[in-house]
């Protein structure tokens, strides 16, 4: 049987994703501050039977390229950027089924407050929330939060492990399932013997008390991760229920999937319980020719300066210091982040500057151009060859890219039995995995649910 | 001319306000986790031409009474409690005019993140957000955020002054009015020369960079404060645009109003530009008899244990150690918080235990019981005698108290020309004060708006 492909849209609460395309005549990114834009997008995604939308985030600016924040402002590279968590109530009120995953850094938010935010959003959306766990990488963010310098990657992950322990305790073990009675006869709202202090005392956090919120439908939100470093992959294999990838090749994607599944198995988890959702950019037309024309028109708007600003932020290298060959050399020599790493992990392929330019001019990601049938072919092929479970669809123009995908590609994938035609009932986790609203038995967060903590 | 009375509703994202009333047969507080409850409430308030709703908050539990969190759980005294900021997108999407003020503590949220949250909410609501500035008082919150003990009140206010400086710089001076160009011809989204680093370096915070968000309609949200201590009153007179009071007497309220207005004048502000909105609880019936019957039925649900839990939390005294006379003695001797202080500040009145019981059984606040005409008389009299500018209406049962007020009291106040029959257009600040969307010239936050900071 063919595997159902999950569809996730990638968004940010800012004016641009693919650098430069905000200036496309058909682009509506200037509406990003308008709640109605997000209502319409959510309804469009639900019409297309998308499983979820990811709201990515940063808490600083890109300032590596030309050693200045100026290029990121000029090209709107993730600046300005609003707090994406507030889009979830807007979008969840306008939909019934769509899931909402939001990026929140463990570096700048205390776990006691983060746990409440996520429980609140899970309550308001009736169990449709996911959390994309990141440890942050922008030094501008670190400085504005009063940290003299960014923690090392290793320290960030060590702290993040303890962070997860704290939030699991709050979500899974603090309030027993039947703690809240709301008994108007006995006048007891909550049975205090069934609410437990978590008594956490670790290297980074001290959280003695109870969780602020009563249990939500999922308790722990669906956990997303996008680790690409060795530490990141280990983290994803331990905690991730869904994993993003951004590797432009089938080989690189397959390797990453197999690597993380193997690590998960070694950690005692069902390797197939992790869903992989690589990032894909699609330019689709009703015919191949129309798609090609759209693609070529789009190139008029792609911004090299914007791309270099983004790549510099990811890699920490100021590309304004080098010619194009240096960029290629750097990419081939490899660095530790995202696309840069995926490229260096593909030694079997020769990357020419032309390859890279083509790849990058629609953002540093996998690009599929073609008719609905061709796109469906490519997506099925990519999935079958790599073992991924669906795709994270990014946009080029807003909301055109998503509208085209919903109107042209989704019906074709539905005809092929690859995309759901109706939603399952229930929480985001139940819709994604079937069966359960809560973390599965073999997930490390589950072990906290047998409340062992002492009652208050 | 009679002064227009502003109406503000007091809510919390939890199951109870007046202790015990969640168990009233007509109370719908169990719906507090349901977004639709808040949609309906927002629409009801807008129907009643309320100016705003205040979403109060705590980040810990009440654990002084019986030296345990158990009573607060049993009686649902501000526990469980969700994050109220997420109700704003829900309610603003369902309304056009209502303002939304939310309590956020300066103790547990970094100003760089708080500034983004407020700008985001102001964008999504198109300029309808207020911030109730608190410095927090619950030691359970301090402990769960890893602080061994709560900061002293003086230190909290000193830190809060610097906190305000940081957020004013981010909101008022970082992005010039015409920084964002969105020019599709020149392909410049933001003019970097018009975005300024705030370069803040103080005792408590170091924030060198730019604000994450472009300017929202109000830039700085409408600033609410409820200071009752000497330091609190000074803070309110400097920063507050709206001030809550919770003093059950006309004399005490008038003194507080005059005191804060005098302090504001001494600080160079127009003393009448501060709006005072004391907390009032109303039990209204279509006749006096019906109101009295409602009041007496309500007493069956009032919870002494719940009240003592709340008062113990406010005062820091565990009343389970004392008889009722001790409570009276304590209240008369005075302490530093809220109602307790207001009572001691009224030496001209003899407070009997019966007075206190009556007062407290509907929550520690001013209670008016009567027909619509009687309530309107009392509100007008209270306003005229004290110089306040409106009222913060709390609920007893949900949503019955607000529904009764909207259906019975508001039309009477409108007939008397005291409550608006239509909303003005524009932002929350413009609706409240007329004239301007931004901080007035004599407000300390305004001085930051002439951007002096160096561009990026």
Interface residues (C-beta under 8 A of the other chain):
Chain A: X13 X15 X16 X20 X22 X23 X25 X30 X33 X35 X39 X59 X60 X61 X68 X69 X70 X71 X73 X74 X75 X76 X79 X80 X81 X82 X83 X85 X86 X87 X88 X89 X90 X92 X93 X108 X109 X110 X112 X113 X116 X117 X119 X120 X121 X123 X124 X125 X140 X143 X144 X145 X146 X175 X180 X182 X184 X187 X188 X189 X190 X191 X192 X195 X205 X206 X207 X208 X209 X210 X212 X213 X214 X216 X303 X456
Chain B: X13 X15 X16 X20 X22 X23 X25 X30 X33 X35 X39 X59 X60 X61 X68 X69 X70 X71 X73 X74 X75 X76 X79 X80 X81 X82 X83 X85 X86 X87 X88 X89 X90 X92 X93 X108 X109 X110 X112 X113 X116 X117 X119 X120 X121 X123 X124 X125 X140 X143 X144 X145 X146 X175 X180 X182 X184 X187 X188 X189 X190 X191 X192 X195 X205 X206 X207 X208 X209 X210 X212 X213 X214 X216 X303 X456
